[in-house]
Amino acid sequence: MAFQFTVTIEKDDEGYYAHCPQLPGCQSQGETLEEVKANIQEAIELYLETLSYAEKQALAKQEILTMQLEVQVA
């Protein structure tokens, strides 16, 4: 069974940081974009192994929206 989860990836001076908002505490990092993507996928898979099927379904159904906003600063 496959589930879809939202992942946010940020770049910083040391590489990349990723987290999954639907899974509290599920995060990872990597030196490259490819590495962080592989690492967060593994972290999500390991996280999901600890949950029941019903818990997985409930978390996957959460609606997470991401957007960019332009904010005027005086």
N, C-alpha and C positions, 0 to 999 in steps of 0.2 A: 504494500500500500504506500502510495506516495502522498506527501503533504507539501504545501508551499508555505514558506515563511519569508517575511521581509527581513532583509539584511542591510544595515547601514555600514558603509566603509568610509573611513576618514584617513587622509594622508597627513603625516606629520614629519618632523625632521628625522625620525628614526625608522620610517617605513609606513606601514598601514595598520590601522586598528579597525576591527569589525565587531558589531554586536547585533543580536537579534532581539528587537523590542518585545516580541511575543513570548520570549523565553527568558525571564529575569535571571541575570547573572551569566547568560550565555554570551561569551565574548572570546575573541582571539586576536592575534596580531601576526604580522609577517613582514619580511623585508621588501617583498615585491607584491604587486597586485595578485598575481597568480598564486603566490604562497598564502596570502591572507584568505583568498577565496577557498582554497583547499582546506585551510585550517578551520575556518568558520563552518564549513560543511561538516567536517569531522566533529567539531564541537556540538553542532546541532544534532547529528546522529547519536552521539553519546548521551546527550541530554534526553532525547526522545526515548532511549532505551530504558530510562528510569520511570517512564510514564505509562499509564494504562491507555488502551485504545481510545476510551472516552475522553480522557484528558488531552490526548493528542488532537482529537477532532475539535474539541472546544478551543484549544489554543490556535489551531490553524484557521478557525473561523473568525478570529478577531480581525477587525478591519484596521489596518495601519496605513495612514496616508502620509506621504512625504511631499514636500514642496519647497520652493524657494520663494522668499518674500523680499521685496525691495522696501527698505525702511529708510525714511528721511531722517537725518540727524542734523540738528541745529548747530 
